[in-house]
Amino acid sequence: MTVPSMIVSHLDASDPESAALLARLADEDAAVRRIALLDIADLEEVELLPALVATLRNDPAPEVRLEAARVLASWEQEEVVEALCGALLDTDEAVRVAAAQSLTELKDPASGAVLSGWVERPEPFVRAAALRGLRELRFNRVFEPALRALVDAAPTVRLEAVGVLGWLKDPRALPPLAALATEDAETGVRRAAVGALGFAPATDSVVTAALLGALRDGAWQVREEAATTLGKLRAPTARNPLIAALDDGYWQVRLRAVRALGQTADASAAPAVAALLTHMVSNLRKEAALALGELCDPRSLPALREALQDRDPDVRKAVRIALQQIEGAAS
């Protein structure tokens, strides 16, 4: 099968090297076309960009379209973003995935105007890919579509919508995100929603209640994220639930809870944290020492001095840091 003539017939290269490359894009051998595509991309000549776009749209070989989707990640012209969005509907799955990945490389907020037009397409893959591409662009006009996507039937779409709203940091998103954090059926979506709540004010009672509920979630990954977010917020009502989380069945949750207690700077949590200086998991002992340094409670000094004999050098280093912080504050 030959390449459709539309790929190269309308292009006119200004130098022999470019002209030769464009001619190779019309070769019957897909391998030749693929190498020509890479060579054209290496030139980084904007006048040759239409050839890359046309190849993505029209080449009959999936492997060539796949390569075109990859190399176009380096460009952000409107025609490129449009072509990559169109490739989300390609008949070949690998091409669709490559196009979605390239859209995540976008940095120019102006690209959001194109991407946002694909957020409410009927195909779940396309909706998710468009939202993922928009996530770090902070394109404010996607707020309402992303909010609607929080109740999308596809978990992947809900997950990407959470990511967009977390980056936008619009307070209007906090109540629906809080609801998702405890009510969504998918562990990954609940965890993402818990993390996205990190921009809330510490005094937001709805958010705090959701995070405390997530700290009791049946999935340890959600509990771990809840402890992390509570530490970021320094929520005043989180101390006792975080202390309770120090007995969680998963050490990952206990580690995040220790770290969060240190961030709260509530010295009354120090005795519970100090008890972990003898825990069998060295990472927990290290985090406990670092947290005690942040809590700066002189009552922790005896336990810390004893921990100077810990068998793990990283723990001993953390203990020395904590001792310096507490003793320095007292002097």
PyMOL commands that set and color helices and strands:
alter all, ss='L'
color gray80, all
select helices_A, chain A and resi 5-7+16-24+30-43+46-58+62-74+78-87+93-103+109-118+124-137+140-149+155-168+171-183+187-199+205-214+220-233+239-245+251-264+267-278+282-295+298-309+313-330
alter helices_A, ss='H'
color red, helices_A
deselect
rebuild
show_as cartoon
